[in-house]
Amino acid sequence: MTQSTQDRIINAAIELVKEKGFVGATTREIAKRAQVNEVTLFRHFGNKKGIIEAAIEKLSFVNSLSVSLSEDVVWDLTKDLSMIVKIYQTKLEEKRDLILISFKEAGRFPELDQMISGLPMKYKEMIMDYFQTMIQKGKVPPFNVEIAATNFLFLNFGYFMLKSRLNPLAEDMSLDKFINQNVAQFIDSLQGEPSMNSD
């Protein structure tokens, strides 16, 4: 089975689950929309859950963020965090449907919840590693890297949810404006906010 066929099945599954929910989206409908035989779907994905798992794996952006952190950082907080935010928001936007599906189906399928929740945790771990290296390099004063990474994650994901679910309220908040205002304030907190200092 070619990659384009796999993509059709994954995209069809995402579309139907978004429209009808996980239970309502049958494998027969997924196969029909993807223009493949249902037997082909089972042979390569096993079941409907297998398709969603493949979608999450395919759409995971952890690797691309990891590459950027290892190759593109210049060890300057403003430049690096601005770059990371732009990549993160672009990737979230590409996966908007799957992310919103995970909220719609929250609690019904623990495996799906676990897979989705694992993605931001990996992102948080990478940010923690970056902050720790910045401290070791003497670029910033010591602070609690876990709290800082968690806050940075919430800041980023909150902006994504604002743009995704509350568009009328977010029209005046472009990505550049978000970075210039909110990321700049976050950086200020790292460089001197007492509550961020480690014990």
Salt bridges, closest charged atoms under 4 A:
ASP7 OD1 - LYS58 NZ 3.10
GLU15 OE1 - ARG33 NH1 3.33
GLU19 OE2 - ARG33 NH1 2.96
GLU29 OE2 - LYS20 NZ 2.39
GLU38 OE1 - ARG28 NE 3.95
GLU53 OE2 - LYS49 NZ 2.29
GLU93 OE2 - ARG96 NH2 2.11
GLU94 OE1 - LYS95 NZ 3.11
ASP97 OD1 - LYS18 NZ 2.88
GLU105 OE1 - ARG108 NH1 3.57
GLU146 OE2 - LYS124 NZ 3.40
